[in-house]
């Protein structure tokens, strides 16, 4: 059997455990968030009805005077910058999820893995006992064959 040399759990599994714990914590807050968002949506709807006409007129005027070539180059530069920021944040979030997962899982898993490995090693040794039992069975006299019962007539 291949001997296990690595008892540390891989970081992606810790990250998954951390993500699960974080999701559970956030789901517990969900009823309060839904209530708050519902109240804000009602208030925003009232304000939006009042300002929709004036906002549409001002946006139409801005569209007529916009330099789209400059806007395109600015958007490209901004996209590259935001992609780099998103990558840095993703690494930070992943690292925090791994740390959270390590806390959730704890060291008990590593200890349990060591116990399982020790049990596996001890269960592989009894082959010598099986060989001794086979030798004892070979030296014992063979059992006598059993007699078959006579066939009974079919109507009794």
Buried (B, 14 or more C-beta within 10 A) or exposed (E): EEEEEEEEBEBEBBBBBBBBBBEEEEEEEEEEEEEEEEEEEEEEEEEEEEEEEEEEEEEEEEEEEEEEEEEEEEEEEEEEEEEEEEEEEEEEBBEEBBBBBBEBBEEEBEEEBEEEEEEEEEEEEEEEEEEEEEEEEEEEEEEEEEEEEEEEEEEE
